[in-house]
Amino acid sequence: MEARTLFETGLVLVFVGFVLAFISTFILMLRGSRTGSKLKGGGIVMLGPFPIIFGTDRGSVKVLILLSIILMIVVLAFMWFSSLATR
């Protein structure tokens, strides 16, 4: 794959991620205002292999820890498969 194609694919994926984050935040905000319930959630900031996890309750933090572990496994698998492809 060419470097330009990889760059464009990455740029599109980042853009799609931002759009999905804004849409999901908007939907959660509307749903919470209608039902009057409390909003629970959290987030992950990945700095290389180190996740910074924050959340409003224990349940959301546990889910985010699981998701960060899965994300790191996926990233390591991609790195391993790409190193095999370049040999």
N, C-alpha and C positions, 0 to 999 in steps of 0.2 A: 504494500500500500504506500502511496506517496505521502510525503509529509503534509502537503497542502490538504489532501483529502482527510487525513487524521485531524488536522487543525479545524477544518470546517465542521467535521462531525462532532468534535468536542465542543465547539462554539454553539452549535445547534442544541446539543444536549444540555449545556449550561443554561441557555435561554429557555428551553422547555422546562427545566427544573425550577427556574424563577417563576415562570408563568403558573406552573402547577402549585407552587407554594402560595402565590397570591390568591389563586382561585380557591384553594382549600381553606385558607384563612378567612376569606370572605364568606364561604359557605358555612364554616363553623360559627362565625360571628352572627350570621342571620339565624341559624338554627338555635343558638343560645339565647338570642333576644326573644324568640317566639315562645320557647318553653320556659324561660325564666330559670333554667338550671345553671349550675356552676360549670364553668369551662375548665377542663383538665387537659394538660398537655405537657410538652417538653420539647427539647431539641438536642441536637448533636452538632458539635463543631469538631471536625476532624483536622488535626494538625499533624499531617504525616500519618504515622501509625498510632498516634495517641488521641483518643477521643475525649472531648470535654462534654459531659452529659449534664443536662439540667432539666428539671421538671417540677410540676406542681404537686405531685403525689407519688407514692411508692410504686403504684402499678404502672404508671407511664414511664418511670425511670427504669423499671425492670424490662419493659418492652424495648426501650431505647438501648439498653445494654445488650440485649439479645440481637437487636438489629445492627449494632456496631460490630459485634463479633462476626455476624454473617457477612457484613460488608468487608471486613478485613480478610475473611476467608476468600471471598470472591476476588478481591484485589490481588491477593497472593496467588490465586489460581491463574488469573490473567497474566501476571508477571511470569509465572512458571511456564505456562503454555507459549507465551511470546518468546521466552528464552529458548525453548525447544524448537520453535519455528525458525529461529535465526541460525541454528547450527547447520 
